[in-house]
C-alpha cells in the first residue's frame, strides 16, 4: 500500500528522520561516465555518432526510455538487448573500480549509526545495483528497488512509493514525513518529490534547474551527516522559508 499524501494539518516541525531513500547512479556512485562511454561505443558500433548533449538526455531516465532514444540514434537492437549490453559494460567497469561519490559512504555510516533505515531506489537493473551494493564495506541498505521492479520509471514516483510501502510494511508508524530522498537528476528529483518525500538534490553530471515544488540543493555529500539531513527535515515541515541551515545548501522553489 502506498503512503497516503499528507494534509497540511499532518505536517509537524518535529518529524524525526527515520528513512533515507538513495538514488544510485550519480548520487551514491559516479557511474554516469561509464554509462555515457558505453552509449558511445554502442552507437558507434552501428556507424552512428553520439554527442554529449544526447548522452545528457539519458541521465536519470528509465532504461527502456534510454533504449528507445538509442534506437532513434541508429542502434538496430531490441530494447531489451540494448539495456543488457549497456548494463554489462557498466558492470565490467565497476568490477575494475567503484567510483564512490564524495561523502556517500560516510553519510551511510552516519545514518546507520543513528538508526536511520536506508534503501536504494535506482533505475539501473538488479544485477548492476547488487554489484555496487556488494562493494560497500557493510550492509547499509535494507533492500533495493530497481528499474526491473517497476512498470513506470523515474520521473514517475512508482519506485519511491514502492520503497516507502516496503518499509511501512515492517514499521506501521512510519509516515511520509519521516522520509528523505537523495537524488542527482531532474527525473530523479521529480520522482522523489511526487512521492511526497522531502528531497535533497546533489547535482553532478547535469545541473538541477529551477523545479516545480521545493527541494534542497547541496553541492556534495562531503562533510554532511545525519544531523544535516535532520535539519533539512525539521525546516521543511516547520514551513521555514529555506528549510535548512545557512551552511547546508540552498532551496529551489
Backbone as CSV, one residue per row, in Angstrom:
resi,resn,N_x,N_y,N_z,CA_x,CA_y,CA_z,C_x,C_y,C_z
1,UNK,0.850,-1.202,0.000,0.000,0.000,0.000,0.875,1.237,0.000
2,UNK,0.623,2.153,-0.881,1.441,3.358,-0.970,1.114,4.315,0.164
3,UNK,2.126,5.086,0.637,1.879,6.059,1.693,0.863,7.097,1.244
4,UNK,-0.041,7.452,2.142,-1.044,8.465,1.811,-0.422,9.843,1.859
5,UNK,-0.791,10.726,0.935,-0.283,12.101,0.978,-0.681,12.773,2.279
6,UNK,0.163,13.673,2.741,-0.110,14.389,3.974,-0.955,15.620,3.711
7,UNK,-1.892,15.899,4.590,-2.586,17.177,4.548,-1.760,18.174,5.333
8,UNK,-2.049,19.465,5.167,-1.271,20.483,5.860,-1.365,20.316,7.368
9,UNK,-2.490,19.763,7.865,-2.645,19.563,9.294,-1.776,18.458,9.848
10,UNK,-1.289,17.563,8.965,-0.438,16.462,9.404,1.009,16.883,9.583
11,UNK,1.400,18.002,9.042,2.803,18.380,8.990,3.285,18.884,10.352
12,UNK,4.293,18.238,10.878,4.814,18.588,12.186,6.269,19.004,12.057
13,UNK,6.669,20.067,12.772,8.043,20.526,12.670,9.041,19.604,13.336
14,UNK,8.542,18.606,14.119,9.453,17.735,14.847,9.518,16.336,14.238
15,UNK,9.214,16.205,12.947,9.230,14.893,12.304,10.632,14.299,12.368
16,UNK,10.799,13.143,13.006,12.136,12.549,13.085,12.532,11.882,11.772
17,UNK,13.794,11.940,11.458,14.318,11.262,10.276,14.397,9.771,10.576
18,UNK,13.627,8.988,9.833,13.601,7.547,10.064,14.105,6.746,8.875
19,UNK,14.057,7.339,7.672,14.427,6.573,6.483,14.966,7.492,5.397
20,UNK,16.029,7.042,4.732,16.599,7.769,3.597,16.601,6.846,2.386
21,UNK,16.050,7.336,1.295,15.978,6.602,0.036,17.016,7.185,-0.909
22,UNK,17.938,6.353,-1.345,19.088,6.778,-2.136,18.925,6.438,-3.605
23,UNK,19.148,7.404,-4.461,19.423,7.120,-5.871,20.826,6.515,-5.947
24,UNK,21.135,5.830,-7.033,22.453,5.211,-7.153,23.363,5.964,-8.125
25,UNK,23.058,5.896,-9.425,23.953,6.459,-10.442,24.006,7.976,-10.327
26,UNK,25.176,8.497,-9.980,25.353,9.929,-9.843,25.195,10.438,-8.425
27,UNK,24.588,9.638,-7.549,24.380,10.041,-6.156,25.246,9.215,-5.219
28,UNK,25.105,7.904,-5.284,25.951,7.006,-4.496,27.279,6.749,-5.190
29,UNK,27.219,6.536,-6.490,28.419,6.249,-7.284,28.434,7.116,-8.540
30,UNK,29.622,7.463,-8.981,29.784,8.311,-10.171,29.897,7.433,-11.408
31,UNK,28.823,6.719,-11.716,28.829,5.792,-12.847,28.335,6.417,-14.143
32,UNK,27.863,7.656,-14.086,27.368,8.262,-15.327,28.423,8.260,-16.438
33,UNK,29.712,8.543,-16.153,30.715,8.446,-17.227,30.810,7.041,-17.821
34,UNK,30.578,6.011,-17.000,30.593,4.638,-17.503,29.433,4.418,-18.476
35,UNK,28.252,4.903,-18.099,27.092,4.766,-18.974,27.297,5.519,-20.288
36,UNK,27.796,6.734,-20.188,27.982,7.552,-21.391,28.998,6.909,-22.329
37,UNK,30.083,6.372,-21.772,31.088,5.691,-22.603,30.484,4.467,-23.284
38,UNK,29.656,3.718,-22.547,29.014,2.536,-23.127,28.054,2.927,-24.248
39,UNK,27.359,4.037,-24.079,26.453,4.527,-25.119,27.230,4.908,-26.374
40,UNK,28.343,5.613,-26.186,29.195,5.978,-27.328,29.625,4.731,-28.091
41,UNK,30.127,3.740,-27.371,30.602,2.506,-28.008,29.484,1.840,-28.803
42,UNK,28.303,1.788,-28.219,27.192,1.101,-28.863,26.739,1.832,-30.121
43,UNK,26.539,3.128,-30.037,26.091,3.895,-31.204,27.132,3.834,-32.315
44,UNK,28.390,3.991,-31.947,29.458,3.974,-32.954,29.606,2.606,-33.606
45,UNK,29.250,1.535,-32.887,29.332,0.194,-33.476,28.326,0.015,-34.607
46,UNK,27.326,0.884,-34.659,26.346,0.868,-35.745,26.603,1.994,-36.741
47,UNK,27.771,2.599,-36.650,28.151,3.634,-37.602,27.594,5.004,-37.306
48,UNK,27.030,5.192,-36.130,26.442,6.480,-35.782,27.364,7.326,-34.927
49,UNK,26.883,8.491,-34.548,27.618,9.376,-33.643,26.719,9.687,-32.452
50,UNK,27.349,9.917,-31.321,26.626,10.145,-30.067,27.251,11.346,-29.380
51,UNK,26.505,12.443,-29.314,27.037,13.676,-28.748,26.851,13.719,-27.231
52,UNK,27.582,14.627,-26.606,27.431,14.815,-25.162,26.007,15.268,-24.834
53,UNK,25.449,16.118,-25.677,24.082,16.602,-25.452,23.078,15.454,-25.488
54,UNK,23.279,14.513,-26.409,22.392,13.354,-26.460,22.543,12.495,-25.210
55,UNK,23.789,12.309,-24.786,24.043,11.488,-23.602,23.395,12.077,-22.359
56,UNK,23.437,13.394,-22.240,22.874,14.065,-21.073,21.367,13.833,-20.973
57,UNK,20.711,13.660,-22.127,19.269,13.393,-22.115,18.918,12.123,-21.348
58,UNK,19.859,11.192,-21.293,19.583,9.885,-20.708,19.831,9.834,-19.207
59,UNK,20.505,10.836,-18.660,20.871,10.811,-17.239,19.613,10.810,-16.373
60,UNK,19.504,9.797,-15.534,18.374,9.689,-14.615,17.121,9.082,-15.209
61,UNK,17.131,8.786,-16.516,15.933,8.262,-17.170,15.792,6.758,-16.941
62,UNK,14.586,6.269,-17.082,14.347,4.834,-17.085,15.084,4.215,-18.270
63,UNK,15.583,2.989,-18.089,16.406,2.371,-19.128,15.625,2.067,-20.403
64,UNK,14.343,1.764,-20.297,13.590,1.494,-21.527,13.462,2.756,-22.371
65,UNK,13.300,3.891,-21.719,13.260,5.164,-22.454,14.620,5.442,-23.090
66,UNK,15.684,5.198,-22.349,17.030,5.396,-22.890,17.261,4.513,-24.108
67,UNK,16.787,3.273,-24.031,16.958,2.349,-25.152,16.249,2.864,-26.401
68,UNK,15.078,3.429,-26.237,14.345,3.957,-27.395,15.068,5.158,-28.006
69,UNK,15.665,5.983,-27.173,16.439,7.117,-27.691,17.646,6.613,-28.470
70,UNK,18.285,5.563,-27.982,19.431,4.986,-28.691,18.990,4.345,-30.006
71,UNK,17.835,3.730,-30.026,17.312,3.191,-31.286,17.118,4.308,-32.303
72,UNK,16.609,5.438,-31.846,16.407,6.580,-32.736,17.728,7.126,-33.252
73,UNK,18.814,6.865,-32.505,20.150,7.308,-32.922,20.826,6.293,-33.840
74,UNK,20.114,5.212,-34.181,20.642,4.263,-35.149,21.048,2.911,-34.611
75,UNK,20.818,2.647,-33.333,21.172,1.339,-32.767,20.078,0.339,-33.144
76,UNK,20.419,-0.597,-34.006,19.444,-1.552,-34.527,19.433,-2.817,-33.661
77,UNK,18.908,-2.652,-32.455,18.791,-3.749,-31.499,17.475,-3.588,-30.743
78,UNK,16.898,-4.700,-30.265,15.700,-4.585,-29.422,16.027,-3.855,-28.115
79,UNK,15.014,-3.254,-27.521,15.221,-2.521,-26.265,15.930,-3.377,-25.219
80,UNK,15.440,-4.612,-25.042,15.996,-5.485,-24.008,17.479,-5.743,-24.235
81,UNK,17.871,-5.910,-25.487,19.275,-6.176,-25.798,20.135,-4.939,-25.555
82,UNK,19.600,-3.766,-25.863,20.335,-2.524,-25.596,20.591,-2.377,-24.101
83,UNK,19.560,-2.589,-23.293,19.699,-2.461,-21.842,20.732,-3.446,-21.310
84,UNK,20.668,-4.684,-21.777,21.613,-5.705,-21.312,23.040,-5.377,-21.720
85,UNK,23.207,-4.894,-22.949,24.544,-4.556,-23.445,25.156,-3.424,-22.631
86,UNK,24.395,-2.370,-22.410,24.904,-1.239,-21.635,25.201,-1.648,-20.200
87,UNK,24.278,-2.378,-19.578,24.446,-2.771,-18.179,25.672,-3.654,-17.994
88,UNK,25.878,-4.573,-18.925,27.043,-5.454,-18.840,28.334,-4.664,-18.923
89,UNK,28.379,-3.695,-19.809,29.597,-2.883,-19.956,29.853,-2.067,-18.695
90,UNK,28.804,-1.490,-18.126,28.972,-0.708,-16.895,29.426,-1.611,-15.749
91,UNK,28.888,-2.814,-15.669,29.301,-3.754,-14.625,30.773,-4.129,-14.767
92,UNK,31.227,-4.271,-15.990,32.654,-4.561,-16.209,33.527,-3.438,-15.669
93,UNK,33.092,-2.208,-15.884,33.854,-1.056,-15.388,33.829,-0.992,-13.857
94,UNK,32.683,-1.322,-13.273,32.567,-1.307,-11.809,33.462,-2.369,-11.184
95,UNK,33.595,-3.506,-11.838,34.492,-4.546,-11.329,35.931,-4.041,-11.289
96,UNK,36.267,-3.148,-12.209,37.620,-2.578,-12.235,37.794,-1.539,-11.133
97,UNK,36.789,-0.707,-10.914,36.866,0.355,-9.907,35.470,0.895,-9.626
98,UNK,35.156,1.074,-8.338,33.870,1.660,-7.956,34.089,3.137,-7.642
99,UNK,33.519,4.032,-8.438,33.733,5.470,-8.227,32.731,6.065,-7.234
100,UNK,32.955,5.828,-5.950,32.036,6.348,-4.936,31.990,7.866,-4.989
101,UNK,30.811,8.427,-4.818,30.688,9.879,-4.754,31.223,10.378,-3.412
102,UNK,31.865,11.550,-3.396,32.431,12.082,-2.152,31.379,12.178,-1.043
103,UNK,31.719,11.639,0.101,30.847,11.720,1.262,29.751,10.678,1.335
104,UNK,29.570,9.877,0.274,28.449,8.927,0.250,28.601,7.835,1.305
105,UNK,29.770,7.214,1.372,29.957,6.145,2.353,29.921,6.689,3.779
106,UNK,30.472,7.875,3.964,30.449,8.493,5.295,29.015,8.821,5.721
107,UNK,28.199,9.265,4.774,26.798,9.539,5.077,26.065,8.253,5.449
108,UNK,26.297,7.185,4.704,25.678,5.904,5.033,26.056,5.466,6.440
109,UNK,27.314,5.630,6.790,27.783,5.246,8.122,27.096,6.083,9.201
110,UNK,26.987,7.391,8.972,26.353,8.280,9.944,24.872,7.952,10.117
111,UNK,24.180,7.704,9.016,22.759,7.371,9.092,22.547,6.065,9.844
112,UNK,23.344,5.060,9.512,23.218,3.758,10.162,23.494,3.864,11.655
113,UNK,24.519,4.623,12.022,24.873,4.793,13.432,23.760,5.463,14.226
114,UNK,22.917,6.230,13.542,21.819,6.929,14.201,20.469,6.234,14.008
115,UNK,20.511,4.991,13.565,19.298,4.194,13.468,18.383,4.533,12.317
116,UNK,18.904,5.198,11.291,18.093,5.560,10.128,18.132,4.428,9.108
117,UNK,16.984,4.018,8.648,16.892,2.954,7.654,17.223,3.506,6.267
118,UNK,17.888,2.703,5.449,18.263,3.130,4.094,17.827,2.089,3.077
119,UNK,17.377,2.571,1.922,17.063,1.711,0.784,17.576,2.387,-0.474
120,UNK,17.901,1.582,-1.477,18.389,2.094,-2.754,17.240,2.089,-3.750
121,UNK,17.026,3.210,-4.418,15.939,3.348,-5.397,16.566,3.812,-6.703
122,UNK,16.760,2.885,-7.626,17.533,3.170,-8.832,16.838,2.649,-10.077
123,UNK,17.106,3.287,-11.208,16.596,2.803,-12.477,17.529,1.780,-13.110
124,UNK,18.721,1.608,-12.564,19.572,0.503,-13.002,18.906,-0.810,-12.604
125,UNK,19.228,-1.876,-13.316,18.595,-3.150,-13.021,19.317,-3.868,-11.884
126,UNK,18.674,-4.891,-11.327,19.135,-5.515,-10.091,20.558,-6.081,-10.153
127,UNK,20.972,-6.758,-11.208,22.346,-7.275,-11.198,23.396,-6.181,-11.015
128,UNK,23.218,-5.050,-11.686,24.173,-3.949,-11.572,24.095,-3.312,-10.185
129,UNK,22.886,-3.028,-9.713,22.727,-2.402,-8.397,23.268,-3.304,-7.294
130,UNK,23.021,-4.597,-7.410,23.522,-5.540,-6.406,25.041,-5.565,-6.384
131,UNK,25.650,-5.470,-7.556,27.110,-5.448,-7.633,27.667,-4.237,-6.900
132,UNK,27.069,-3.079,-7.111,27.532,-1.863,-6.430,27.400,-2.009,-4.919
133,UNK,26.250,-2.473,-4.461,26.000,-2.607,-3.024,26.964,-3.605,-2.388
134,UNK,27.290,-4.659,-3.117,28.228,-5.660,-2.596,29.627,-5.099,-2.377
135,UNK,29.943,-4.006,-3.050,31.268,-3.400,-2.914,31.383,-2.539,-1.652
136,UNK,30.267,-2.254,-0.996,30.302,-1.485,0.241,30.899,-2.327,1.363
137,UNK,31.507,-1.699,2.367,32.157,-2.460,3.439,31.192,-3.188,4.362
138,UNK,29.922,-2.788,4.391,28.923,-3.480,5.187,27.551,-3.276,4.557
139,UNK,26.548,-3.975,5.110,25.199,-3.888,4.555,24.486,-2.664,5.118
140,UNK,24.512,-1.581,4.361,23.817,-0.358,4.761,22.369,-0.345,4.280
141,UNK,22.119,-0.945,3.123,20.791,-0.884,2.511,19.965,-2.109,2.892
142,UNK,18.763,-1.865,3.406,17.867,-2.967,3.752,17.426,-3.729,2.512
143,UNK,17.157,-2.997,1.449,16.681,-3.613,0.215,16.899,-2.640,-0.935
144,UNK,16.714,-3.151,-2.144,16.851,-2.357,-3.361,15.516,-2.344,-4.099
145,UNK,15.171,-1.199,-4.662,14.101,-1.121,-5.662,14.794,-0.709,-6.948
146,UNK,14.735,-1.572,-7.955,15.491,-1.355,-9.183,14.564,-1.163,-10.376
147,UNK,15.155,-0.777,-11.485,14.367,-0.471,-12.668,13.526,-1.622,-13.163
148,UNK,13.996,-2.861,-12.935,13.237,-4.020,-13.384,12.172,-4.449,-12.374
149,UNK,12.029,-3.703,-11.275,10.979,-3.984,-10.294,9.704,-3.185,-10.549
150,UNK,9.779,-2.173,-11.394,8.647,-1.260,-11.557,8.190,-1.203,-13.010
151,UNK,6.950,-0.813,-13.183,6.393,-0.632,-14.525,6.745,0.738,-15.078
152,UNK,6.735,1.738,-14.205,6.977,3.121,-14.612,8.240,3.649,-13.947
153,UNK,9.214,4.023,-14.765,10.475,4.531,-14.236,10.401,6.006,-13.887
154,UNK,11.452,6.498,-13.253,11.548,7.925,-12.946,11.416,8.725,-14.246
155,UNK,10.688,9.839,-14.243,10.224,10.655,-13.119,8.918,10.208,-12.465
156,UNK,8.332,9.084,-12.878,7.174,8.558,-12.171,7.615,8.150,-10.760
157,UNK,6.787,8.378,-9.741,7.199,8.072,-8.366,7.058,6.614,-7.959
158,UNK,6.689,5.727,-8.885,6.385,4.346,-8.515,7.491,3.695,-7.684
159,UNK,8.748,3.863,-8.093,9.848,3.209,-7.372,9.958,3.724,-5.939
160,UNK,9.803,5.029,-5.761,9.864,5.594,-4.409,8.676,5.146,-3.567
161,UNK,7.492,5.142,-4.143,6.310,4.696,-3.410,6.440,3.232,-3.013
162,UNK,7.033,2.425,-3.885,7.246,1.014,-3.558,8.205,0.878,-2.382
163,UNK,9.276,1.668,-2.384,10.237,1.621,-1.275,9.578,2.041,0.034
164,UNK,8.777,3.107,-0.004,8.080,3.559,1.201,7.141,2.481,1.726
165,UNK,6.378,1.870,0.824,5.427,0.838,1.232,6.142,-0.364,1.836
166,UNK,7.289,-0.734,1.274,8.053,-1.861,1.812,8.514,-1.566,3.232
167,UNK,8.999,-0.368,3.463,9.425,-0.003,4.817,8.239,0.071,5.770
168,UNK,7.124,0.615,5.308,5.942,0.713,6.159,5.372,-0.656,6.516
169,UNK,5.619,-1.656,5.670,5.086,-2.993,5.944,5.724,-3.622,7.174
170,UNK,6.902,-3.147,7.559,7.577,-3.668,8.750,7.627,-2.651,9.885
171,UNK,7.114,-1.449,9.637,7.094,-0.397,10.659,5.874,0.484,10.392
172,UNK,4.756,0.084,10.969,3.486,0.731,10.632,3.432,2.200,11.034
173,UNK,4.247,2.612,12.007,4.228,4.013,12.449,4.977,4.941,11.501
174,UNK,5.680,4.369,10.540,6.468,5.169,9.604,5.542,5.944,8.676
175,UNK,5.806,7.246,8.526,4.969,8.109,7.701,5.814,8.805,6.639
176,UNK,5.137,9.344,5.646,5.836,10.038,4.570,6.754,11.126,5.123
177,UNK,6.319,11.789,6.177,7.100,12.897,6.728,8.412,12.455,7.358
178,UNK,8.606,11.141,7.522,9.849,10.618,8.089,10.887,10.282,7.027
179,UNK,10.526,10.452,5.741,11.401,10.056,4.640,12.139,11.244,4.035
180,UNK,13.383,10.999,3.646,14.145,11.931,2.811,14.700,11.140,1.639
181,UNK,14.683,11.738,0.456,15.263,11.126,-0.741,16.478,11.920,-1.181
182,UNK,17.514,11.212,-1.622,18.736,11.823,-2.145,18.823,11.528,-3.634
183,UNK,18.913,12.568,-4.459,18.889,12.426,-5.917,19.883,13.374,-6.571
184,UNK,20.197,13.103,-7.849,21.126,13.981,-8.562,20.582,14.507,-9.881
185,UNK,19.462,13.987,-10.366,18.984,14.342,-11.703,17.581,14.921,-11.658
186,UNK,17.193,15.579,-12.738,15.842,16.138,-12.839,14.775,15.041,-12.780
187,UNK,14.897,13.933,-13.559,13.882,12.885,-13.429,13.818,12.309,-12.018
188,UNK,14.989,12.146,-11.391,15.020,11.586,-10.047,14.393,12.499,-9.017
189,UNK,14.736,13.783,-9.071,14.141,14.750,-8.147,12.628,14.805,-8.356
190,UNK,12.199,14.782,-9.607,10.766,14.801,-9.892,10.048,13.607,-9.294
191,UNK,10.652,12.422,-9.414,10.054,11.211,-8.851,9.976,11.288,-7.336
192,UNK,11.058,11.749,-6.721,11.093,11.834,-5.259,10.062,12.826,-4.737
193,UNK,9.982,13.999,-5.366,9.003,14.997,-4.943,7.577,14.475,-5.096
194,UNK,7.322,13.781,-6.194,5.973,13.269,-6.439,5.572,12.204,-5.428
195,UNK,6.551,11.545,-4.817,6.259,10.530,-3.804,5.885,11.147,-2.465
196,UNK,6.187,12.425,-2.292,5.927,13.102,-1.029,7.122,13.196,-0.121
197,UNK,8.239,12.579,-0.498,9.439,12.617,0.336,10.095,13.991,0.283
198,UNK,10.607,14.452,1.406,11.467,15.634,1.388,12.698,15.255,0.578
199,UNK,13.117,16.123,-0.332,14.124,15.753,-1.324,15.339,16.661,-1.270
200,UNK,16.510,16.029,-1.316,17.775,16.749,-1.416,18.399,16.388,-2.757
201,UNK,18.680,17.388,-3.573,19.325,17.178,-4.863,20.797,17.502,-4.766
202,UNK,21.634,16.577,-5.228,23.080,16.776,-5.244,23.529,16.676,-6.696
203,UNK,23.391,17.742,-7.490,23.679,17.662,-8.929,25.127,17.315,-9.194
204,UNK,25.335,16.568,-10.265,26.706,16.169,-10.617,26.925,16.296,-12.120
205,UNK,26.505,15.304,-12.879,26.721,15.331,-14.324,25.873,16.398,-15.002
206,UNK,24.648,16.568,-14.523,23.701,17.515,-15.117,23.241,18.495,-14.037
207,UNK,23.236,19.802,-14.325,22.756,20.774,-13.332,21.280,20.541,-13.010
208,UNK,20.888,20.913,-11.810,19.477,20.890,-11.440,18.921,22.295,-11.585
209,UNK,18.028,22.515,-12.537,17.461,23.857,-12.737,16.354,24.136,-11.737
210,UNK,15.718,25.298,-11.884,14.523,25.579,-11.095,13.513,24.463,-11.347
211,UNK,12.823,24.039,-10.317,11.999,22.842,-10.413,10.647,23.080,-9.756
212,UNK,9.557,22.583,-10.351,8.254,22.711,-9.694,8.283,22.024,-8.328
213,UNK,7.869,22.705,-7.309,7.941,22.155,-5.967,9.152,22.693,-5.232
214,UNK,9.465,22.105,-4.142,10.550,22.591,-3.292,11.504,21.451,-2.965
215,UNK,12.787,21.687,-3.168,13.797,20.719,-2.763,15.067,21.459,-2.381
216,UNK,15.902,20.799,-1.614,17.160,21.376,-1.159,18.283,20.951,-2.084
217,UNK,19.149,21.889,-2.435,20.314,21.569,-3.264,21.583,21.624,-2.422
218,UNK,22.333,20.554,-2.461,23.668,20.508,-1.871,24.676,20.333,-2.996
219,UNK,25.843,20.927,-2.859,26.892,20.726,-3.856,27.513,19.347,-3.738
220,UNK,27.499,18.775,-2.537,28.152,17.493,-2.288,27.617,16.902,-0.994
221,UNK,27.820,15.594,-0.821,27.525,14.946,0.458,28.706,15.029,1.416
222,UNK,29.857,15.419,0.910,31.047,15.518,1.757,30.803,16.505,2.894
223,UNK,31.259,16.141,4.082,31.112,16.962,5.293,29.656,17.082,5.750
224,UNK,28.773,16.272,5.208,27.383,16.230,5.660,27.163,14.939,6.459
225,UNK,26.170,14.950,7.345,25.884,13.768,8.137,24.399,13.690,8.478
226,UNK,24.072,12.734,9.337,22.689,12.546,9.783,22.068,13.848,10.274
227,UNK,22.811,14.609,11.057,22.271,15.825,11.649,21.924,16.861,10.575
228,UNK,22.719,16.935,9.518,22.440,17.878,8.430,21.118,17.540,7.746
229,UNK,20.867,16.248,7.532,19.609,15.849,6.901,18.432,16.092,7.846
230,UNK,18.621,15.806,9.136,17.540,16.060,10.089,17.166,17.539,10.117
231,UNK,18.150,18.422,9.988,17.845,19.856,9.964,17.005,20.229,8.742
232,UNK,17.313,19.589,7.601,16.509,19.835,6.394,15.060,19.419,6.643
233,UNK,14.890,18.242,7.241,13.553,17.726,7.515,12.806,18.633,8.489
234,UNK,13.478,19.039,9.551,12.854,19.931,10.536,12.386,21.230,9.880
235,UNK,13.265,21.826,9.090,12.932,23.088,8.446,11.792,22.959,7.465
236,UNK,11.782,21.862,6.720,10.731,21.660,5.721,9.357,21.591,6.376
237,UNK,9.202,20.737,7.374,7.889,20.558,7.978,7.507,21.716,8.885
238,UNK,8.498,22.504,9.320,8.178,23.700,10.091,7.685,24.820,9.190
239,UNK,7.910,24.663,7.876,7.462,25.671,6.921,8.326,26.902,6.901
240,UNK,9.613,26.767,7.278,10.519,27.906,7.225,10.828,28.244,5.779
241,UNK,11.197,29.494,5.463,11.423,29.903,4.078,12.472,29.071,3.364
242,UNK,13.530,28.693,4.074,14.599,27.961,3.412,14.568,26.489,3.752
243,UNK,14.113,26.151,4.939,14.065,24.755,5.325,15.414,24.173,5.629
244,UNK,16.416,24.983,5.959,17.734,24.442,6.225,18.618,25.465,6.906
245,UNK,19.714,24.956,7.443,20.745,25.822,7.988,21.404,26.592,6.856
246,UNK,21.895,27.816,7.081,22.586,28.560,6.032,23.774,27.796,5.469
247,UNK,24.387,26.923,6.271,25.578,26.205,5.820,25.244,24.953,5.035
248,UNK,23.978,24.565,5.013,23.633,23.264,4.476,23.230,23.251,3.012
249,UNK,23.155,24.373,2.353,22.798,24.349,0.942,21.790,25.416,0.619
250,UNK,21.043,25.194,-0.433,20.041,26.177,-0.839,18.814,25.461,-1.367
251,UNK,17.719,26.111,-1.328,16.456,25.508,-1.734,16.014,26.064,-3.071
252,UNK,15.543,25.179,-3.933,14.939,25.605,-5.195,13.440,25.525,-5.026
253,UNK,12.763,26.578,-5.460,11.307,26.581,-5.302,10.642,26.677,-6.661
